[in-house]
């Protein structure tokens, strides 16, 4: 498939990848990329979360400036890959996304020749990529960077146990039933430039009021949670970043901008070490759910921590691999 200029504009490019139809019809995913000035054999593959797509160009630029070619994957039914006949963001098993990650990986490593690749992922993407990294274990995988990964269902213990059992039963009968929920839109509003934030993104691909959550999708997420919590063995260094606090605000106040208002960071802390044997967890004071979209002070702390970790665990590993290859 031809590589074209992406909606982000030059030097960002995009290519559409086609997959076998599902029950709704044709399926595509989109691989966005930007190359470093000089080829180094190093790359990053970024995967977004729920109700999201790739627009975090500052994050991509950070990697490019350090000699990494940067790729970002809009999964099936998300962002650039969402087709008119599809339910937005809907799958019933997160492993369905392995096909897109596999296809992107083949292009990055085989077609484009990268032999040192960092997987980076946010929120639900962090859950999916943890499972993929554990199952696939490709030789070129160098590190896993997780930005507020979704590792458990927020809410009471009753919701996580009895509620999950009921959810699984309902998913067998009515997987496309929507789950009622109240969305205030605080998170997207805190980000978007038209609502007082710093960032520009497509509100049809990342709407203020989010997308519906379907029973079948959430049941699939809970199966993924259970597998991760049983213990993975991701074979490379893992960095987990999150805010230092979670709040559940009822109005557009300061907490909307300085805490995670989407996921419970205590759950992220609890389950981070279930991903592998070499996990670094760092809490960023004042960070948002997507830590690289935090306010400038917290965002600078994110990049400082990332810089130190990459130097200690990623670049050092790449040098060792190069010496022994």
Secondary structure by P-SEA (a helix, b strand, c coil): cccccccccccbbbbbbbcccccccccbbbbbbcccccccccbbbbbbcccccccaaaaaaaaaaaccbbbbbbccccccccccccccccccccccaaaaaaaaaaaacccccccbbbbbbcaaaaaaaaaaaaacccccccbbbbccccccccccccccaaaaaaaaaaaaccccbbbbbbbcaaaaaaccccccccccccccccccccccccaaaaaaaaaaaaaaaaccccccbbbbbbccccccccccccccccccccccaaaaaacccccccbbbbbbbcccccccccccaaaaaaaaaaaaaaaaccaaaaaaaaaaac
